[in-house]
Amino acid sequence: SLIFEVHVVLIEMLKTVMYRRGFSSIFGSRGLRSSAVGRSKEFEQPKTLQDIHDLLNLPKPKVRAYPMIDHTFDALVVGGGGAGLRASIGFAEAGYEVACISKLFPTRSHTVAAQGGINAALGNMEKDDWRWHMYDTVKGSDWLGDQDAIHYMCKEAPNAVKELEAYGVPFSRTEDGKIYQRAFGGQSLEFGKGGQAHRCAAAADRTGHAILHTLYKTAVNAQATFFIEYFVVDLIMEDGECRGCVALCLEDGTFHRFRANVTVIATGGYGRAYFSATSAHSCTGDGNAMVSRAGLPMEDLEFVQFHPTGIYGAGCLITEGARGEGGFLKNRNGERFMERYAPSAKDLASRDVVSRAMQMEILQGRGCGPDKDHIHLHLDHLPPSLLKERLPSIMETAKVFARVDMTKQAVPVLPTVHYNMGGIPTNYKGEVLTLDGDGNSKVVPGLMAAGEAACASVHGANRLGANSLLDIVVFGRAAPIFASEKYKPGQKQKPLKPDAGQFALENFDRMRWKKGSTKVADIRVQMQKCMQTYCGVFREDKLLKEGVKKIDEVYDSLEDLRVIDRTLVWNLDLLDALTLENLLINAVQTMHSAHNRTESRGAHSRDDFPERDDKNWMKHTISWVSRYNERLDNDRTVKIAYRPVNSQTLDPKEMETVPPGKRVY
């Protein structure tokens, strides 16, 4: 009847109004049961909220429909992993009102997956010196690392690890009670002349897990304020200064505007831009993308580390500590082939060297398995008691994901994307840098970065194993120390402009109301396969040129994106769309930067330019990216400039510059 139909339309309009104001539906999934005019009938709801809007032909809500909840803190930390938690502890202990904003519960951050350990010249296994550690790090970076930052990191490493011990990190112990340190790739004694160093402090093979849980407990005790499961949409920039950020509370769909004197980006890497990666699905380069959308540059994104030992087919990490404890790689002929590629270090050569050697063995037909497409990692010669004590987690990982008992069988492994050396450019203090009109570096007021999201650059063209946990702890710790030189606890802040955060809401709203024909998952897999195919372990001009064309097309396809769910409460479809844009912002710059760098250095290996070219390329790539379906002044998606490598140490009296040399292991 007419009364029944009017009743239905009114109910649907009410639902739509509630939805436009950010409320999820209060109606059950089975629909509305009506008994109008003496009869009972099941009313079938439209299947999606988009169907409701299309049915009623309602206009898209305006951006101003999103109310804001304002917060003011002395300092903001975006990211709840190791770097973010260490920064939060530092600010809180120094008396700052600090907020840590994380899209995950902090102990689920990707730091928890770090296995092998954290480097520091403690000297618990043999005599050691932080200068030797610095030499190894500069050499590992293939001389693209900034030596002032490397100086700072390696010198601070012993104190940082002892501080972790004091916080309660349960490190493994030697028989005399000292922190146990294992051998790790690229680590030597006496400036490369004294043999293998045992510098990697470990908590079995769960070091990241131990550190992350300890840091979270310590941050809570220090009374840092946490905003957990809040997704930061964008930064608030005013006249070139960072004033805070805008975040969406995933639990209730409310928007929050945070104001602070200093904002620290600690959001991790973007490994999920690739098809096969050891990274968690949360590693989507959110902080990098926020900074890019703010018109600021990235640095050295072409340098992507492939870890030699990801489990074949699954990509799960087998720690370098497995080789540090005595494991080794063999090809299908049973040959320990690393002796040919790195006669001295063998299986403990730098990661990029080992990954390329494995890939060469496979390409030359010496891979293992029926398809000759992987390599075998052997630990079956080691005592089972040692494996259970030192490598318990990877024993379980190998059993679950490779279905092998590593006490009796070899583990099938393949190089897998593991780490991003590039990121947000910073100095050794953690202050974010950009270039001025003359091409000189200048500090962005109010903005800092730490951890994998940042590029200090301590890793240069290739990161040494176990320097990543060190990076997050040292530079997470450094951020509040150096921020205190400019900002004091309780320091008065000027009001935000009336339209502060409008840019973030517009970008969010644009993505929320996408009505194209392509699903998020379809674009994501296109991006991942493009990056895996055209920007892998080995690169050359023809592949990279095709990759640039294809990744630009994938990036522009965001215009045709279809977001099905338009609600604001725990909307994973919308969250996936937002993080897909973030991933693509990183992926596009990675591909363009790789095509632009015509040399081989560290993890960037060009078949057509096999040698390192210090004369023309000992410099950092600085890149800016346009919006999808837009172009920059050069009619390209990405604009590229350069910044010189800092080869000067902080104090020549403490440590002289490490001059460039041939990088052999």
MOFENGI-V316632 format. One record per helix or strand of 2 or more residues. SS is the DSSP state (H for helix, E for strand). FROM is the first residue (numbers start at 1). TO is the last residue. If there is no record, write none. Layout:
# MOFENGI-V316632
SS:FROM:TO
SS:FROM:TO
This chain:
# MOFENGI-V316632
H:2:20
E:32:34
H:36:38
E:41:43
H:49:56
H:63:65
E:68:72
E:75:78
H:82:93
E:98:102
H:106:108
H:110:113
E:118:119
H:130:140
H:147:167
E:181:188
E:196:201
H:207:221
E:225:228
E:230:238
E:241:249
E:255:259
E:262:265
H:271:273
H:286:293
E:298:299
E:304:311
H:321:324
E:328:330
H:338:341
H:346:348
H:351:363
E:374:378
H:384:390
H:392:402
E:411:420
E:423:426
E:431:435
E:441:449
H:451:453
E:454:455
H:467:483
H:502:512
H:520:534
E:538:539
H:541:560
E:561:562
H:572:596
E:604:606
H:614:617
E:619:625
E:638:644
